Structures are given as C-alpha cells and as structure tokens.
C-alpha cells in the first residue's frame, strides 16, 4: 500500500504533492507508535522479550511427563495449534491449508521470539489476516441469513478439524448458524435486538470472535505455556482473579450473570441469595446501560466485570432499562456489593428416604462440585473450604436421631481444585493413611491428612464419571486403593495425573532470582509434579477405573418411567439389568491420556499388609454386589418414597441401591472386624493445613 502511495504524487500537481506529504507524516506518526502494540484491556502490558524469558524460566521448572525442548519443531507446532485455536475455536475462519501455512511460518516466528525478541510474525498475523478473516465470516453469515427459511436448523454444533476448503467452510458456517437458530432464546433478549434475529446472531458471532480481547502477545504467552502440556498456562491479572475465585469458591459482587447487547449488558440470571436477589431491584431481562458514570454500550465484558467488582458492602449505582407493557422504562438502581458463593463451588447434601420391608431409614447423598479452599494466595478474606464444609455436613448427619445407613459421595463433573483439600477430605474417611504420592524433580513425597482416625467409617459409595478429574481422581484413587469405598459410575474417570503450581511473576519471595524484565502482574500456572494413588497408579494411564460400571442400557426406560404419575420405576428383567451394573476389569478401560510409568507403592509396612489382608474379602463383596446389582428398584425396594429428582437421575438411583446392598453385605458378613468396631461417625482430630498454592486443576 505504501509503494502505491509513493508512485501516486509524481503524476500530480503541487497541491496533491503537499497533500501527500501531509498524509505521509500522519502515516509516519502512526507507524512510529507501532500498530501492533498490545491494547491491553487487563490494564497490563506484555512484551515479546518477556514471553521468551517466561518460556526459558518455565522449562527449568516444568515437572511433566517429559522434558521440553523449546527449539524443536514439535514444540512450535503445538504452539501454533494453540495460538490458532484461541482465534478460531469454532473452526469457522480458516481452512486446513491456511493452518498449515501458518504453522510453517510459526516455527520461524517462534525462533525469532527466542533469539531476536521479536513477535512480528504473530503480531502481523493477528492484526492483518485474522481481522480480514473475521470480516469475511460476518459477510458470509449475513449472506446466509438473508436466505431466511432456507437455513436448515441443526442440533448441537461440534467444531471438529479445520475445513479442507472454502466450500467446506461455508457448509460448517451454515451448520453453526443452524445450531443457533434451533436454540430457544429468551424473548427479552431478542427484544434487546429489536426482535431482529439476524442482528442477534451476527452480534453473537462478533462477540465470539473478539479481536479486542484476543491480544496477540497474551494469546502467544498462553500458547507457549500450553505447548508444555495442556494444563499449563499464563493468566493475566484479571484472568487470575476469576481463576482464583473459582478455586476459593467465592467472590465479591452483585450476583448477576450478564451478556453484551447493543445498548449495554443484558441480565441473564440473578443468583439466589445474592445482593441483587436480596435487593429485589434487578430481574432477568433488565439491561444495565451504565455503572456509576460509565456508559456500557461500547465496553467489553472484562471491563464491565471490573466495574462491577469492588469492596464488600460498597454501594454501586446502575442505570437500568426494562421492557414493560408501557414501553421501555429507565431507572437508577443502587445495590451494595457482597460476598458470593460460586454455585459451581459447593458441598450440598440430601437424605434419600428408603423403606425395605419393615425397615426404614435413609442414604446420605453428598455432592462435591469442586475442591475449593482458602487458598493462601494473598486474599485475606477467603474463608471457604470444601473439606471443612464436608466435615460440617458429616457432623450434622451423625448428630441426627437416625443417621444414614450409608453415604454416597457424588464426584460427577468435579474438575478438581486444591490438592490439599483432596488430602484433607481423604482424611475424613481414611484417617492418617496415605492419600496421594507426588513425584517432583525426581523426589518422592507422600501426602496424608494427620487425622488420628476417620470421621466416618461406614458404608461408602463414590459416584464418578469421565468428567471427574484431577483432585477428584486423587480422592477416588486413594479410597479405592485402601479398599475404603466402592467406586461406581463410568468405567473410568477423566485421566489427569499432574499437579500445577501458581507462580506470581511479581512475587520476589517466591521467585527469588527471577530476571527483572519478567516481573509482571500475571501468573504462570505450570505443571510441576506428577501424582499417583497410594499403590502407585497414575490416573493418566486410563483414569481411575471403577469397581462397578453403570451401563447406558435401559436408561431411557428408567428416566421416562420415573416421571410417570404413579412415581414408580418399571421393573427391569434380570437379563437386561445385568448389563446395567457390572464388574469393571482393568482391561475395560482402553483410554490412555499419557504414556506414564507406574510408580512404586507409597504405602508400606503394616498399612500395606492391612490392604493385602482385605483384598479377598473385598473381592467377595464385589462378587455379591454384581449378583445383586440388577437395579431392581421395583422388586423389594419399589415402595421407596424416593424423590422424583433422584429417580430421574438414573445413575444416582443406581448408586443409592448399590450403597444399600453394600451396607447389607457388610452387616451380614461382618465385612471387617475393624469396620464393625469403628463403624459410624467419629470426632475429627486436628488436620494439618499445608501450603495452599498447589492445585490439581
């Protein structure tokens, strides 16, 4: 473009020459200010030199499955894939050929980062090719939507690999738009777009691929750390604040979920028991147009989130628009910020009543959604802990007149959290036995909660699925190895066997001799060690394999009948039911997430002998459970007053029955003299609280 401009004024008059000189000066000013300079919405900058330093520093501290070679073609290929994945996660912008071309250039570009401290290749791509690809996408989507009813509605969209050519890319876009058209949108949300569905979809696409948020150096830093392994990353200060809130299970704010619309931010949800809920001043469908004196129409989500946050009990003034029968109302709202418990970070429980013959009672179902903790990462106001809240629930259960005959611990969908929380929770059921073994830089450590004895030693069933990961696998693996609990659910858990540590790049105490150029307000989340179950098994070798796998067979029949008026579950014949619940062998799990060598046992001496002595009895219990586990909820158990919410959750229904069978077998066969003498609940001894900056996310 500049060469064309240089040739143009030669053929022009003096006036055009003067005009050219003026525009050239303006262009020069623009070039000198660096058109690729990072526009940081997080209030921090990241220089190319710092990315190279961060990579070298992290490579020396990485404790993953294999050393990292920063100069290798394999590393730059992974880096390129992750970089593009951030810009095109839905696979709507680029073809496979464009991806290959980018990867070839990325190998040279990454060497320039390491050797010349230049990010020009990644900057140029992000500021030239990516915006053009986005403009093309919006144009193609607009043309597609102009066809109206010719766009076929589709179900859930799955991105898959990059499209082979432009034609395949257009087909993919049509499927993506079709999946959006098939969704049921809130009428109030469509009102915010003047009931214009086309405008809504185009705006959603624009927000989904937001170049103002996808800063190239921030994305490159994430890609570099992600190329070490999929659990390592770089977090900006703002991102770390969100990540930390999830870890500790709480935050400070109003308690609303919002999304951007043309005039401001649409309230999608008001959290129960939140400041916004208590005030009664906001409701779903409201549009926040201003916070204090700041208009929101031109702001992005991260900036608005920062405005909504603040000190606890501090008031915040909002300007709100609301659709009503009388038109659009505008009014101010003032709400005081408060401490919020994140819904995804909680321990909940319920008692499932049972009636078998003349016997009545209950099964305690405890749902642990994440291993959140107090953190100890610089936030003095954090006071939530999964282990302490679980302990309180167990204490309340034993304090009741009729304690449950068995407990089901539901870890389905639990992504992990603080490793120390998993250790502390393990102590509630294992006492001072080893919970997890950690190998870091070749050194072996054994972690156990220093409890004098378990808090609960009765029948325990742990329910897991393929989304039970990390700290969930620490706890499940420990309870399985010690033969303390029966694992049921999917054939295996997620399969993550590494531990990450958080490094603040501005913490001189933690980082010591860190180069001054690398001191940033951001955080490196880096894999530093591998963890193993007490008997030396790595979850990375196929996850933690369950004792009894629950099949999808007959699930539909079970769920449909659970919703019937007579509140009964139709009887399943023995032939069909036998496939619902079966013993899981080691060969059942074919999944392999990493090639990780198993470690030597972390359990020794009398504790290992105790486990070995239990093996025969535990295997006999499993065989009896296999014989009884036909999910015959309508035979001797069909008169249960089981809540419909439990019945509709077929896997939880199965786990409840398994826990009852387990309790009956243990009682009838005197499964363990030790268990008989110490059955029930105990007062928990003091628990060691180690360093909290180790996570197992």
Secondary structure, 3 states (H helix, E strand, C coil): CHHHHHHHHHHCCHHHHHHHHHHHHHHHHHHHCCCCCCCCCCCCCCCHHHHHHHHHHHHHHCCCCCCCCCCCHHHHHHHHHHHHHHHCCCCCCCEHHHHHHHHHHHHHHHHHHHHHCCCHHHHHHHHHHHHHHHHHHHHHHHHHHCCHHHCCCCCCCCCCCCECCHHHHHHHHHHHHHHHHCCCCCHHHHHCCCCCHHHHHHHHHHHHCCCCCCCHHHHHHHHHHHHHCCCCEEECHHHHHHHHHHHHCEEEECCEEEEEECCEEEEEEECCCCHHHHHCCCCCCCEEEEECCEECCCCCHHHHHHHHCCCCCCEEEEEEEEEECCEEEEEEEEEECEEEECCCCCEEEEEEEEEECCEEEEEEEEEECCECCCCCCCCCCCCCCHHHHHHHHHHHHHHCCCCCCEEEEECCCCCCEEHHHHHHHHHHHHCCCCCEEEEECCEEEEECCCCCCCCECCCEEEEECCCCCCHHHHHHHHHHHCCCCEEEECCECCCCCEEEEEEECCCHHHHCCCCHHHCCCCEEEEEEEEEECCCCCCCCCCCCECCEEECCCCHHHHHHHHCCCCCCCCCCCHHHHCCCEEECCHHHCCCCCCCCCCCCCCCCHHHHHHHHHHHHHHHHHHHHHHHHCCCCCCCCCCCCCCCHHHHHCHHHHHHHHHHHHHHHHHHHCCCCHHHHHCCCECCCCCCCCCCCCEECC
